[in-house]
Amino acid sequence: MERQPITDSRSQLLDQIRGGVQLNKVPVRDCDGNDAPKSYEAPIEGMALLLNRALMQRAQAIQSESDDEVDTEEDDDEWDDDAA
């Protein structure tokens, strides 16, 4: 008489993991549930436009300030010929 192997839930789970999973393809949809994704962005208007401009100007100002600081640090590291 042949004994059948005892299978517990852990063994069954391991067998399922080894077997892999076949995924189904799904259609791509945007947030509104439409089938076609949007190919453009909505124009920025009003307060959002003003805020966007202010943030862009601030980002440029911060970038130019950090560029100036890098140049100053490089000058400090140079050898000074007058020091004796």
Number of C-alpha atoms within 10 A of each C-alpha: 3 4 5 6 6 6 8 8 8 9 11 11 11 10 11 11 10 9 9 8 8 6 6 5 6 6 6 10 12 10 8 8 9 10 11 10 12 12 6 6 6 7 7 11 10 7 9 11 12 12 13 13 12 12 12 12 12 12 12 12 12 12 12 11 11 12 11 11 11 10 10 11 10 9 10 9 8 8 8 9 6 5 5 4
